[in-house]
Amino acid sequence: QVQLVESGGGLVQPGGSLRLSCVASGNISEIYTMAWYRRAPEKAREFVAAVSPGGRSQVDNSVKGRFTISRDNAKKSMFLQMNNLEPEDTAVYYCNADLRDIWQRRFEYWGQGTQVTVSL
């Protein structure tokens, strides 16, 4: 069984910062691309950022210059540094991982999500 567990969400004022973490565990053989998505109330889930095993990253234009994605392959973890947060960033943030399990089956897994609220 594979689990992705997000942490680091919370309530922050506009202009503040948060650092989200995602830790993968379980019967994992190899993790390929990892990514962050978010879902605001009454909106569809949207792409935020992704990072390859080699550390190459891409971010959505809506967060470019404010968010930075990274990963630690040894710790099977991924991070999202969120700076200059705006109320529009309020959403549940989800960790996604494209991975191969120990039985050599390839799947995309999702975490349970962590709430980020940007408000006065």
C-alpha positions in Angstrom: 0.0 0.0 0.0 1.2 3.5 -0.9 0.4 6.7 1.1 1.0 10.3 0.3 0.7 12.5 3.3 0.6 16.3 3.0 1.3 18.7 5.9 2.1 22.4 6.4 -1.2 23.9 5.6 -2.9 26.4 7.8 -4.3 30.0 8.1 -2.0 32.8 7.0 -2.5 36.5 6.3 -2.1 37.9 2.8 1.6 38.3 2.0 2.6 35.6 4.3 4.3 32.3 3.6 3.7 28.6 4.1 5.8 25.5 3.3 3.9 22.4 2.3 5.3 18.9 2.5 4.4 15.7 1.0 5.9 12.4 2.2 5.4 9.2 0.3 5.6 5.8 2.0 4.7 2.2 1.5 5.5 -0.3 -1.1 7.3 2.0 -3.5 9.9 1.0 -6.0 10.3 4.3 -8.0 8.8 7.7 -7.9 8.6 9.6 -11.2 7.0 13.0 -11.5 5.5 14.6 -8.3 3.1 17.5 -8.5 0.9 19.8 -6.5 -2.7 20.5 -7.4 -5.3 22.6 -5.6 -9.0 22.8 -5.4 -10.8 25.9 -4.3 -14.5 25.7 -3.1 -16.9 25.4 -6.0 -14.0 25.1 -8.5 -12.3 22.3 -10.3 -9.0 20.9 -9.3 -6.1 22.8 -11.0 -2.4 22.2 -11.6 0.0 24.2 -9.4 3.5 22.8 -9.9 5.4 19.7 -10.8 9.0 18.4 -10.3 10.9 15.6 -12.1 13.1 13.0 -10.3 16.1 15.1 -11.4 14.7 18.3 -9.9 13.5 20.0 -13.0 10.3 21.9 -12.2 7.5 23.8 -13.8 4.9 26.0 -12.1 1.6 27.4 -13.2 1.6 31.0 -14.3 -0.7 31.9 -11.5 2.0 31.1 -9.0 5.1 31.8 -11.0 7.5 33.9 -9.0 5.8 33.2 -5.7 5.8 29.4 -5.3 8.8 27.0 -5.6 8.6 23.3 -5.9 11.3 20.9 -4.8 11.9 17.3 -3.8 14.1 15.0 -1.8 14.4 11.6 -3.5 16.1 10.0 -0.6 13.3 11.0 1.8 10.6 10.4 -0.9 9.3 13.8 -0.2 8.2 16.9 -2.0 7.8 20.5 -0.9 6.0 23.6 -2.0 7.4 26.9 -0.7 4.6 29.4 -1.0 5.5 33.1 -0.6 3.5 36.3 -0.9 0.3 34.4 -0.5 -3.0 35.9 -1.8 -6.6 35.2 -0.9 -7.0 33.6 -4.3 -4.5 30.9 -3.2 -7.1 29.6 -0.6 -7.7 26.0 -1.5 -7.1 22.4 -0.5 -3.7 21.5 -1.8 -3.1 17.9 -3.0 0.1 15.9 -3.5 0.3 13.8 -6.6 2.9 11.2 -7.5 3.4 9.1 -10.5 5.1 6.0 -9.2 5.9 2.3 -9.6 5.2 0.0 -6.7 7.2 -3.0 -5.6 5.1 -5.2 -7.8 6.2 -3.0 -10.8 2.7 -1.6 -11.2 2.6 2.1 -12.2 0.0 4.4 -10.8 -0.7 8.0 -9.9 -1.4 8.4 -6.2 -3.1 11.3 -4.4 -2.8 12.6 -0.9 -5.7 13.5 1.3 -5.1 17.2 0.9 -4.1 20.0 3.3 -6.1 23.2 3.7 -4.5 26.5 2.9 -6.5 29.6 3.9 -5.2 33.1 3.1 -7.3 35.6 5.0 -7.2 38.6 7.2 
